């Protein structure tokens, strides 16, 4: 341990030698016969703890030297004096700001005791100054709101951050309770403070303030502080803003929930697509057989339209679940919106007015234009429903620069927004509006898949969906889309008439769903092909070993041997035999890129075109 330092100043060298002998075993002693040199030594050595100075010296009196030293140094000062007049001693003490004096000739024990006390005062003073500096630094520079209160809950110390939360300044809060400063809001904090002091233990709480959905969250730690007798005399409070952390936690929970719902939606869509394939295929096959029965024909047409609406719902489910294979391409979003005038007019009715604010010279966006058009239509329908008395819907586009967003890489994005002047969305509902099948509309007025589909489109397009709404203020839904690297593509030409069998061929149809398998085989038979059915992959391999086929049409998701497994086996054992995979859920498993795929539900024309191309040696 480093010894403390004493500075001895006396114009008589013998006195200095005596002082060195007296203190050298306990302290480090430095000496000088000149007051001016003593002041210089004090400037160079801030760790000197005690100054022992003679009073009568030729160049400068001791009290004058100590008074000057006091202006820049914190050492304790002791005056060595031979004055007999006590009033003169007191005057010298006052002038020099001296903490004590010892008369000459001194009593060794008394001098040691006096120096020891002075040294302890210096050490305690330094420790206190250090603690004060640390506390001041903590209070002034901490991002947390910190306060200290006495046993009656009155502020004895607080930082500017805490005072700002109370709507005041630190000086105005001292000596007052939190309720006196902040009213009812402070009264709740006082009750929590009282409970913490009663418990005698450190307590943590999570407090929310503000309207639901827009709360400010604070994590508050309350620490009772005991005095030397063990009685709780003070309470320290540390209040940390954790709003951003709570927001991130909520977003993570929402992301996990949406992921789970997406997986469920994808599974439902797979089964639903199988049903729709059987229904639509059967209706198409039955149509020609009732050509002379208008009443039956009308019923078949009604059923077909209903099944096609079901297929549209399934596409929305798959879009939400990120499992729909979007045909993303370079798209002129402004042109797409301008081309929706007639569609929006027919769909929205006459109570609302649609205005557009389209940003000039925007780059093309990389998005599926059909899905984007459907998304904008859904958002406009929602906006119309939010304004039952009518109003204005505003569709806007522009460029948005994104930085420091955890969901998106930094860069420029094309923004498409739909805003209304409607009733707005309460916070508790706003958190759920993108869930599939969640709707506040009456039965029969909505499926609950509109915003879920838009959310899925944003996720699959590597963009983002943002909804800003408040009750009574209206709603703005913004879709951010990544820009395309190339100019917008021209509209594709209409597809040609689906071809029928150009040559005889034998096709093996493999599907574990009997109804779907029968519809597929019936289509192929009507095209003029010879078809053979197999209920699973094992049966298909057995048939391939017995007979020659020109094409295999297989379902993707089958128990045992999947369509992908079957395609791999066929490629290995019969490399010249093409395989077409049929699936209602392309993301159910990984499909090699060079294996042709046809999505369910499909029409006879789609199937005929793919089969014909594969039989001609194309990629399908």
Wavefront OBJ file of the C-alpha trace (Angstrom):
o trace
v 0.000 0.000 0.000
v 1.367 3.460 -0.982
v 2.232 5.653 2.024
v 0.725 9.108 2.329
v 2.904 12.152 1.678
v 3.622 15.007 4.123
v 5.187 18.312 3.127
v 7.196 20.002 5.910
v 8.082 23.700 5.484
v 10.409 25.501 7.929
v 13.284 27.943 7.479
v 15.322 26.031 10.075
v 16.863 22.812 8.639
v 17.158 21.245 12.104
v 13.380 21.421 12.524
v 12.905 19.678 9.170
v 15.313 16.911 10.176
v 13.374 16.414 13.414
v 10.081 16.193 11.530
v 11.565 13.647 9.108
v 12.758 11.504 11.991
v 9.316 11.701 13.605
v 7.230 10.668 10.553
v 9.466 8.781 8.121
v 8.342 5.338 9.322
v 4.675 6.137 8.696
v 4.645 8.636 5.860
v 6.690 9.777 2.910
v 8.130 13.124 3.994
v 9.283 15.876 1.633
v 10.816 19.101 2.992
v 11.810 22.603 2.004
v 13.040 25.730 3.774
v 11.373 28.123 1.306
v 7.602 28.825 1.120
v 7.798 29.646 -2.616
v 9.427 26.288 -3.314
v 6.750 24.613 -1.177
v 4.048 26.086 -3.419
v 5.876 24.806 -6.505
v 6.118 21.335 -4.946
v 2.371 21.376 -4.287
v 1.691 22.203 -7.948
v 3.830 19.248 -9.070
v 2.479 16.744 -6.514
v -1.331 16.684 -6.126
v -1.098 13.641 -3.804
v 0.447 15.537 -0.857
v -2.016 14.904 1.979
v -0.795 17.120 4.840
v 1.260 20.342 5.030
v 3.231 21.057 8.221
v 4.336 24.697 8.068
v 6.176 27.043 10.400
v 4.507 30.426 10.853
v 7.463 32.784 11.040
v 9.615 32.505 7.899
v 11.595 35.345 6.289
v 10.114 35.324 2.758
v 6.461 34.503 3.525
v 4.525 33.736 6.690
v 3.083 30.274 7.086
v -0.527 31.398 7.121
v -0.024 33.379 3.876
v 1.626 30.417 2.169
v -1.112 28.036 3.343
v -3.854 30.441 2.213
v -2.358 30.480 -1.302
v -1.943 26.699 -1.283
v -5.582 26.288 -0.304
v -6.657 28.040 -3.525
v -5.389 25.181 -5.708
v -4.646 22.186 -3.465
v -6.757 20.034 -1.157
v -4.032 19.084 1.359
v -4.825 19.450 5.061
v -2.807 22.313 6.664
v -1.259 22.292 10.156
v 0.527 25.365 11.496
v 3.617 25.007 13.698
v 3.881 28.136 15.818
v 5.728 29.507 18.794
v 3.124 32.274 19.376
v 2.285 32.807 23.008
v -0.667 35.067 22.177
v -3.668 32.842 21.425
v -5.523 35.641 19.584
v -2.626 35.926 17.146
v -2.752 32.163 16.573
v -6.481 32.296 15.834
v -5.959 35.161 13.388
v -3.274 33.156 11.600
v -5.503 30.092 11.463
v -8.333 32.097 9.917
v -6.110 33.725 7.319
v -4.625 30.456 6.180
v -7.737 28.309 6.324
v -5.761 26.018 8.584
v -7.338 22.907 10.122
v -5.132 22.818 13.245
v -1.991 24.035 14.939
v 0.727 22.644 17.182
v 2.924 24.802 19.361
v 6.654 24.655 19.464
v 8.315 22.872 21.051
v 5.845 20.137 20.149
v 4.730 17.090 21.988
v 5.609 14.170 19.697
v 2.514 12.109 20.539
v 0.216 15.128 20.079
v 1.829 16.017 16.738
v 1.538 12.433 15.475
v -2.118 12.370 16.521
v -2.827 15.718 14.858
v -1.136 14.680 11.618
v -2.905 11.302 11.703
v -6.327 12.972 12.027
v -5.504 15.388 9.222
v -4.361 12.536 7.000
v -7.615 10.612 7.671
v -9.704 13.712 6.863
v -7.809 14.110 3.600
v -8.356 10.454 2.665
v -12.066 10.560 3.526
v -12.461 13.839 1.656
v -10.897 12.329 -1.441
v -13.069 9.224 -1.203
v -16.168 11.359 -0.805
v -15.151 13.548 -3.740
v -14.591 10.450 -5.859
v -17.988 9.030 -4.926
v -19.637 12.358 -5.688
v -17.892 12.565 -9.048
v -18.921 9.010 -9.890
v -22.501 9.674 -8.842
v -22.591 12.944 -10.760
v -21.207 11.231 -13.847
v -23.736 8.431 -13.522
v -26.637 10.818 -13.077
v -25.630 13.202 -15.841
v -24.585 10.709 -18.502
v -26.846 7.697 -17.952
v -29.662 7.082 -20.415
v -31.668 5.740 -17.479
v -33.860 7.917 -15.273
v -32.262 7.769 -11.795
v -33.470 9.223 -8.513
v -32.859 8.977 -4.761
v -35.664 9.575 -2.266
v -35.762 9.821 1.488
v -37.954 7.736 3.782
v -40.871 10.111 3.149
v -40.556 9.645 -0.635
v -39.115 13.133 -1.212
v -36.458 13.590 -3.879
v -32.957 14.166 -2.521
v -31.162 13.609 -5.840
v -32.277 12.944 -9.418
v -30.889 13.333 -12.890
v -32.199 15.445 -15.732
v -33.624 12.382 -17.484
v -35.883 11.594 -14.516
v -36.908 15.225 -14.135
v -37.794 15.407 -17.839
v -40.061 12.371 -17.507
v -41.845 14.239 -14.711
v -42.147 17.341 -16.877
v -39.880 19.425 -14.649
v -36.231 20.182 -13.904
v -34.057 18.546 -11.249
v -33.825 21.582 -8.982
v -37.599 22.031 -8.819
v -38.107 18.393 -7.805
v -35.791 18.367 -4.756
v -37.644 18.092 -1.451
v -40.916 17.190 -3.170
v -42.645 13.853 -3.686
v -43.299 12.408 -7.101
v -47.042 12.939 -6.666
v -46.434 16.616 -5.869
v -44.428 16.973 -9.076
v -46.393 14.778 -11.506
v -49.873 14.416 -10.004
v -51.793 11.157 -10.484
v -49.046 9.655 -12.612
v -46.592 10.163 -9.764
v -49.014 8.783 -7.166
v -48.840 5.315 -8.739
v -45.043 5.456 -8.567
v -45.221 6.493 -4.906
v -47.330 3.432 -4.088
v -44.767 1.201 -5.784
v -41.972 2.987 -3.891
v -43.733 2.431 -0.576
v -44.186 -1.269 -1.336
v -40.487 -1.615 -2.177
v -39.400 0.111 1.041
v -41.794 -2.050 3.052
v -40.331 -5.214 1.510
v -36.775 -4.118 2.248
v -35.552 -5.836 -0.915
v -34.708 -4.684 -4.429
v -37.811 -4.911 -6.622
v -38.190 -4.817 -10.422
v -41.355 -3.953 -12.296
v -42.429 -3.412 -15.909
v -44.670 -0.373 -16.280
v -46.638 0.811 -19.299
v -47.844 4.332 -19.940
v -49.888 5.637 -22.850
v -52.721 4.378 -25.065
v -52.996 0.681 -25.926
v -50.783 -0.228 -28.842
v -48.605 2.866 -28.395
v -47.390 2.411 -24.834
v -44.096 3.615 -23.441
v -42.625 0.683 -21.517
v -40.284 1.183 -18.573
v -38.347 -1.343 -16.528
v -38.070 0.134 -13.018
v -35.662 -1.149 -10.363
v -36.278 0.055 -6.795
v -33.468 -0.481 -4.243
v -34.049 0.335 -0.538
v -30.913 1.798 1.143
v -30.295 1.263 4.863
v -28.488 3.583 7.264
v -25.784 2.333 9.699
v -28.482 1.280 12.159
v -30.147 -0.949 9.578
v -33.191 1.288 9.088
v -34.285 1.970 5.512
v -33.539 5.654 5.054
v -33.515 6.097 1.282
v -34.771 4.523 -1.922
v -32.901 4.474 -5.239
v -34.945 4.104 -8.431
v -33.524 3.271 -11.845
v -35.982 3.583 -14.722
v -34.994 2.239 -18.143
v -36.973 2.784 -21.357
v -37.527 -0.665 -22.903
v -40.157 0.362 -25.464
v -37.958 -0.607 -28.410
v -37.105 -3.944 -26.820
v -40.795 -4.678 -26.192
v -41.577 -3.689 -29.766
v -38.907 -6.064 -31.094
v -40.233 -8.847 -28.870
v -43.770 -8.233 -30.137
v -42.555 -8.250 -33.741
v -40.707 -11.507 -33.131
v -43.802 -13.106 -31.603
v -45.887 -11.824 -34.498
v -43.343 -13.168 -36.982
v -43.377 -16.590 -35.312
v -47.164 -16.602 -35.284
v -47.376 -15.592 -38.927
v -44.851 -18.292 -39.821
v -46.958 -20.914 -38.055
v -50.134 -19.637 -39.675
v -48.384 -19.637 -43.036
v -47.368 -23.271 -42.630
v -50.957 -24.145 -41.707
v -52.315 -22.150 -44.642
v -49.972 -23.948 -47.047
v -51.134 -27.332 -45.802
v -54.795 -26.356 -46.117
v -54.180 -25.032 -49.618
v -52.582 -28.320 -50.688
v -55.625 -30.370 -49.680
v -58.010 -27.757 -51.034
v -56.261 -27.717 -54.406
v -56.660 -31.476 -54.690
v -60.388 -31.105 -54.043
v -60.680 -28.261 -56.542
v -58.810 -30.241 -59.183
v -61.321 -33.076 -58.822
v -64.315 -30.700 -58.749
v -63.302 -28.462 -61.667
v -62.070 -31.397 -63.722
v -65.260 -33.358 -63.153
v -67.391 -30.321 -64.039
v -65.393 -29.761 -67.220
v -65.745 -33.398 -68.190
v -69.473 -33.346 -67.442
v -70.153 -30.163 -69.413
v -70.227 -31.632 -72.945
v -72.541 -34.421 -71.819
v -75.386 -32.045 -70.873
v -75.279 -29.735 -73.858
v -78.999 -30.293 -74.594
v -80.074 -29.687 -70.968
v -79.882 -25.926 -70.307
v -81.027 -26.221 -66.691
v -78.298 -28.745 -65.853
v -75.779 -26.704 -67.847
v -76.596 -23.661 -65.750
v -76.061 -25.634 -62.552
v -72.691 -26.874 -63.828
v -71.663 -23.320 -64.718
v -72.663 -22.098 -61.252
v -70.661 -24.882 -59.616
v -67.672 -24.116 -61.855
v -67.746 -20.432 -60.928
v -67.941 -21.291 -57.223
v -64.992 -23.691 -57.543
v -62.990 -21.044 -59.410
v -63.636 -18.608 -56.548
v -62.330 -21.312 -54.270
v -59.218 -21.549 -56.451
v -58.767 -17.789 -56.080
v -59.002 -18.113 -52.294
v -56.405 -20.868 -52.404
v -54.017 -18.635 -54.324
v -54.419 -16.021 -51.615
v -53.698 -18.609 -48.940
v -50.553 -19.705 -50.753
v -49.505 -16.093 -51.201
v -49.854 -15.506 -47.461
v -47.938 -18.699 -46.658
v -45.102 -17.631 -48.998
v -45.725 -20.827 -50.923
v -47.291 -19.407 -54.055
v -44.867 -19.278 -56.959
v -45.107 -15.604 -57.871
v -44.224 -14.655 -61.427
v -42.145 -11.663 -60.389
v -40.982 -9.501 -63.267
v -40.112 -5.919 -64.059
v -43.394 -3.995 -63.697
v -44.368 -0.385 -64.375
v -46.425 0.199 -61.234
v -47.774 3.595 -62.325
v -49.042 2.133 -65.597
v -50.602 -0.794 -63.753
v -52.497 1.565 -61.404
v -53.633 3.772 -64.280
v -54.951 0.667 -66.030
v -57.119 -0.236 -63.019
v -59.583 2.653 -63.438
v -62.381 0.543 -64.873
v -61.781 -2.328 -62.450
v -61.845 -0.023 -59.428
v -64.953 1.748 -60.709
v -66.870 -1.527 -61.047
v -65.639 -2.915 -57.730
v -65.948 0.064 -55.385
v -69.306 1.601 -56.289
v -70.253 5.262 -56.386
v -69.884 6.354 -52.749
v -66.107 6.697 -52.866
v -63.767 8.686 -55.072
v -60.364 7.309 -56.047
v -57.549 9.805 -56.553
v -53.965 9.026 -57.511
v -50.671 10.710 -56.674
v -48.170 8.852 -58.819
v -44.523 9.798 -58.459
v -42.831 10.757 -61.736
v -39.922 8.882 -63.336
v -40.162 5.892 -61.030
v -38.126 2.780 -61.771
v -39.887 -0.496 -62.463
v -40.614 -2.756 -59.486
v -39.774 -6.450 -59.281
v -43.185 -7.937 -58.479
v -45.898 -10.221 -59.839
v -48.176 -7.677 -61.603
v -51.309 -9.829 -61.291
v -50.806 -10.241 -57.550
v -49.991 -6.539 -57.142
v -53.184 -5.591 -58.971
v -55.162 -7.931 -56.717
v -53.417 -6.480 -53.644
v -54.288 -2.887 -54.615
v -57.881 -3.918 -55.318
v -58.152 -5.605 -51.902
v -56.714 -2.538 -50.151
v -59.154 -0.246 -51.968
v -62.098 -2.481 -51.015
v -60.983 -2.383 -47.374
v -60.681 1.405 -47.600
v -64.183 1.663 -49.057
v -65.610 -0.508 -46.282
v -63.943 1.763 -43.703
v -65.940 4.735 -45.113
v -69.610 3.608 -45.076
v -70.739 7.199 -45.689
v -68.332 7.643 -48.590
v -65.060 9.501 -48.944
v -61.802 9.625 -50.847
v -59.323 6.818 -51.402
v -55.837 7.963 -52.345
v -53.442 5.667 -54.198
v -49.886 6.998 -54.206
v -46.499 5.857 -55.438
v -42.989 7.116 -54.792
v -39.426 6.212 -53.916
v -38.529 5.548 -50.282
v -34.998 5.276 -48.898
v -34.653 2.566 -46.225
v -31.790 2.436 -43.721
v -31.293 0.659 -40.372
v -34.391 -1.484 -40.854
v -34.123 -5.009 -39.367
v -36.511 -6.395 -42.001
v -35.032 -4.895 -45.174
v -31.588 -4.352 -46.675
v -30.689 -0.684 -46.961
v -31.528 0.934 -50.286
v -34.294 2.542 -52.329
v -37.702 0.895 -52.600
v -40.780 1.686 -54.635
v -43.667 2.532 -52.290
v -47.315 1.890 -53.163
v -49.773 3.230 -50.595
v -53.549 3.243 -50.233
v -54.996 5.781 -47.775
v -58.563 6.378 -46.617
v -60.400 8.860 -44.417
v -62.331 6.165 -42.605
v -62.995 4.996 -39.091
v -59.456 3.737 -38.443
v -58.355 0.527 -36.748
v -58.094 0.053 -32.953
v -54.609 -1.056 -31.780
v -55.795 -4.460 -30.569
v -57.235 -5.221 -34.021
v -54.321 -3.658 -35.900
v -52.054 -6.350 -34.458
v -54.152 -9.091 -36.098
v -55.317 -7.694 -39.435
v -52.760 -9.692 -41.447
v -53.796 -13.043 -39.974
v -55.603 -15.275 -42.482
v -59.367 -15.540 -41.931
v -59.327 -12.725 -39.352
v -62.023 -10.228 -40.311
v -64.299 -7.736 -38.562
v -66.824 -7.850 -41.388
v -70.173 -9.596 -41.103
v -70.526 -13.213 -42.185
v -70.540 -13.419 -45.966
v -68.966 -9.985 -46.458
v -65.297 -10.954 -46.300
v -62.975 -13.940 -46.202
v -60.279 -12.401 -44.000
v -57.639 -13.143 -46.648
v -57.261 -9.725 -48.283
v -54.542 -8.258 -46.056
v -53.062 -11.717 -45.484
v -52.520 -11.962 -49.244
v -50.961 -8.479 -49.363
v -48.674 -9.434 -46.462
v -47.631 -12.591 -48.301
v -46.978 -10.629 -51.497
v -44.732 -8.207 -49.584
v -42.760 -11.031 -47.957
v -42.280 -13.041 -51.148
v -41.324 -9.931 -53.110
v -38.600 -9.171 -50.509
v -40.443 -6.028 -49.508
v -42.439 -4.874 -46.498
v -46.011 -4.080 -45.509
v -46.654 -1.208 -43.081
v -50.036 -0.144 -41.697
v -50.513 3.217 -39.975
v -53.946 3.704 -38.471
v -55.729 5.366 -35.582
v -59.383 5.430 -34.625
v -61.060 8.429 -36.200
v -58.031 9.353 -38.314
v -58.179 6.825 -41.134
v -55.701 4.242 -42.365
v -52.660 4.216 -44.622
v -51.307 0.920 -45.930
v -47.876 1.101 -47.544
v -46.303 -1.673 -49.601
v -42.547 -1.390 -50.264
v -41.244 -3.263 -53.321
v -37.658 -3.707 -54.514
v -36.781 -1.960 -57.785
v -36.147 -4.078 -60.873
v -32.767 -4.035 -62.557
v -34.342 -3.820 -66.028
v -37.111 -1.777 -67.604
v -40.722 -2.918 -67.308
v -41.628 -5.861 -69.521
v -44.332 -5.639 -72.147
v -47.526 -7.637 -71.630
v -47.248 -11.182 -72.884
v -49.326 -12.184 -75.871
v -52.448 -14.299 -75.185
v -51.805 -18.025 -75.042
v -52.584 -20.023 -78.169
v -55.276 -22.686 -78.327
v -54.286 -25.693 -76.231
v -53.055 -28.539 -78.486
v -54.502 -32.042 -78.444
v -52.700 -35.307 -79.080
v -50.513 -34.976 -82.167
v -49.446 -38.608 -81.995
v -50.453 -41.715 -80.061
v -48.846 -42.003 -76.636
v -49.211 -44.077 -73.518
v -49.205 -42.102 -70.264
v -48.920 -43.375 -66.681
v -50.949 -41.315 -64.178
v -49.785 -41.643 -60.544
v -51.789 -40.069 -57.699
v -52.873 -41.327 -54.273
v -56.110 -39.280 -54.520
v -58.515 -41.418 -56.519
v -60.767 -38.542 -57.623
v -57.864 -36.388 -58.837
v -56.243 -39.372 -60.536
v -59.496 -40.189 -62.320
v -59.978 -36.600 -63.533
v -56.400 -36.394 -64.837
v -56.713 -39.748 -66.600
v -60.072 -38.727 -68.103
v -58.588 -35.521 -69.486
v -55.752 -37.480 -71.114
v -58.201 -40.004 -72.525
v -60.287 -37.201 -74.067
v -57.129 -35.772 -75.650
v -56.635 -39.100 -77.437
v -53.913 -40.641 -75.274
v -53.871 -44.117 -73.745
v -53.737 -43.727 -69.987
v -52.977 -46.101 -67.142
v -53.585 -45.288 -63.455
v -51.361 -46.120 -60.463
v -52.326 -45.325 -56.806
v -48.773 -44.816 -55.539
v -45.096 -44.748 -56.438
v -44.458 -48.435 -55.807
v -47.297 -49.478 -58.099
v -46.030 -47.049 -60.737
v -42.513 -48.573 -60.693
v -44.004 -52.058 -61.015
v -46.009 -50.972 -64.082
v -42.947 -49.299 -65.607
v -41.011 -52.560 -65.237
v -43.760 -54.460 -67.077
v -44.708 -52.038 -69.874
v -43.390 -49.195 -71.952
v -44.756 -45.673 -71.403
v -44.132 -42.354 -73.186
v -44.777 -40.069 -70.199
v -45.337 -40.224 -66.417
v -47.725 -37.703 -64.801
v -47.297 -37.934 -61.008
v -48.605 -36.135 -57.929
v -45.941 -34.505 -55.736
v -47.100 -35.363 -52.212
v -47.722 -39.112 -51.939
v -47.078 -41.456 -49.006
v -44.010 -43.653 -49.313
v -42.487 -42.699 -52.651
v -43.091 -39.016 -53.402
v -43.355 -37.554 -56.879
v -39.789 -36.235 -56.572
v -38.522 -39.683 -55.527
v -40.394 -41.283 -58.414
v -38.955 -38.771 -60.899
v -35.426 -39.512 -59.628
v -35.970 -43.283 -59.998
v -37.375 -42.872 -63.502
v -34.461 -40.650 -64.512
v -31.986 -43.251 -63.246
v -33.639 -46.365 -64.727
v -35.474 -44.961 -67.768
v -33.545 -41.769 -68.621
v -35.504 -41.039 -71.821
v -38.908 -41.126 -70.081
v -40.173 -37.615 -69.160
v -42.003 -36.959 -65.873
v -44.521 -34.177 -65.171
v -45.167 -33.341 -61.491
v -48.653 -32.186 -60.416
v -48.897 -30.307 -57.108
v -51.253 -28.157 -55.100
v -48.444 -26.910 -52.860
v -45.095 -26.372 -54.584
v -43.317 -25.658 -51.297
v -44.298 -28.995 -49.731
v -40.840 -30.256 -50.673
v -37.870 -29.257 -52.804
v -38.436 -29.957 -56.500
v -35.389 -30.047 -58.808
v -35.411 -27.101 -61.209
v -35.214 -29.341 -64.282
v -38.363 -31.311 -63.361
v -41.483 -29.824 -65.054
v -44.331 -28.867 -62.690
v -48.032 -28.113 -63.244
v -49.935 -26.430 -60.414
v -53.347 -27.625 -59.215
v -56.081 -26.869 -59.929
v -55.465 -26.941 -63.676
v -57.728 -26.862 -66.694
v -57.716 -29.418 -69.462
v -56.053 -26.953 -71.821
v -53.131 -26.392 -69.411
v -52.602 -30.129 -69.043
v -52.870 -30.752 -72.800
v -50.269 -28.077 -73.589
v -47.731 -29.377 -71.065
v -48.190 -33.025 -72.089
v -47.894 -32.231 -75.781
v -44.702 -30.249 -75.264
v -43.085 -33.005 -73.174
v -43.980 -35.668 -75.726
v -42.415 -33.540 -78.453
v -39.184 -33.472 -76.474
v -39.549 -30.006 -74.902
v -38.896 -28.995 -71.310
v -42.593 -28.791 -70.481
l 1 2 3 4 5 6 7 8 9 10 11 12 13 14 15 16 17 18 19 20 21 22 23 24 25 26 27 28 29 30 31 32 33 34 35 36 37 38 39 40 41 42 43 44 45 46 47 48 49 50 51 52 53 54 55 56 57 58 59 60 61 62 63 64 65 66 67 68 69 70 71 72 73 74 75 76 77 78 79 80 81 82 83 84 85 86 87 88 89 90 91 92 93 94 95 96 97 98 99 100 101 102 103 104 105 106 107 108 109 110 111 112 113 114 115 116 117 118 119 120 121 122 123 124 125 126 127 128 129 130 131 132 133 134 135 136 137 138 139 140 141 142 143 144 145 146 147 148 149 150 151 152 153 154 155 156 157 158 159 160 161 162 163 164 165 166 167 168 169 170 171 172 173 174 175 176 177 178 179 180 181 182 183 184 185 186 187 188 189 190 191 192 193 194 195 196 197 198 199 200 201 202 203 204 205 206 207 208 209 210 211 212 213 214 215 216 217 218 219 220 221 222 223 224 225 226 227 228 229 230 231 232 233 234 235 236 237 238 239 240 241 242 243 244 245 246 247 248 249 250 251 252 253 254 255 256 257 258 259 260 261 262 263 264 265 266 267 268 269 270 271 272 273 274 275 276 277 278 279 280 281 282 283 284 285 286 287 288 289 290 291 292 293 294 295 296 297 298 299 300 301 302 303 304 305 306 307 308 309 310 311 312 313 314 315 316 317 318 319 320 321 322 323 324 325 326 327 328 329 330 331 332 333 334 335 336 337 338 339 340 341 342 343 344 345 346 347 348 349 350 351 352 353 354 355 356 357 358 359 360 361 362 363 364 365 366 367 368 369 370 371 372 373 374 375 376 377 378 379 380 381 382 383 384 385 386 387 388 389 390 391 392 393 394 395 396 397 398 399 400 401 402 403 404 405 406 407 408 409 410 411 412 413 414 415 416 417 418 419 420 421 422 423 424 425 426 427 428 429 430 431 432 433 434 435 436 437 438 439 440 441 442 443 444 445 446 447 448 449 450 451 452 453 454 455 456 457 458 459 460 461 462 463 464 465 466 467 468 469 470 471 472 473 474 475 476 477 478 479 480 481 482 483 484 485 486 487 488 489 490 491 492 493 494 495 496 497 498 499 500 501 502 503 504 505 506 507 508 509 510 511 512 513 514 515 516 517 518 519 520 521 522 523 524 525 526 527 528 529 530 531 532 533 534 535 536 537 538 539 540 541 542 543 544 545 546 547 548 549 550 551 552 553 554 555 556 557 558 559 560 561 562 563 564 565 566 567 568 569 570 571 572 573 574 575 576 577 578 579 580 581 582 583 584 585 586 587 588 589 590 591 592 593 594 595 596 597 598 599 600 601 602 603 604 605 606 607 608 609 610 611 612 613 614 615 616 617 618 619 620
